[in-house]
Amino acid sequence: MVEAQQTARDQLEHEVNRHDQELGKLHTRLRDLASVNVDLCSEIPELKAQVTELQLDNARLLHGQHADSEELMQIAGRLFQLSSRLGIPLDKATKEIFQRRGWRTNSLVSEP
């Protein structure tokens, strides 16, 4: 009976040691993950600032492209008007640009 109790104590001690080792490994893992989490959290403000900067750059580019498009349409309209008034036909490449854009060129002067 004493031997059985000793065996039970030995088994219990072995299990306690095994659980302590496992608990130590888990604590180490938790500390590692916490460290990674702190590192990631410290990067968040910088990444948010970069996203904001990129969004502002994108908005500036879109605004610039829109302004460029408006100006090019105005120039194309003026070119169309001058071509019609002066009786000078547009070259083939310019006509193709007008057609790609869906701008009518049928009232322009025909090429000879």
C-alpha angles and dihedrals in degrees: 000000000000089000091051090050091050090050090050091049091048091051091047092049090048091052091047090051091047092050091046090053091048090047090051091051091049092049090051090049091048092051090049092050091046089052091050089048092053090049092050093046091053090056095052098081091049092049091047089052090050091050091050091049091050091049090052091048090050092050091049091050093048091048090049092048091049091050090047091050092050091049093048091050089051091050091047090051091050091048090051091049094048092046091052095045096045095041093235115142120226117247119254095258092052092048089052090052090051091049093048089053091048093245115147117243099170093103091055123104111275120243114253 
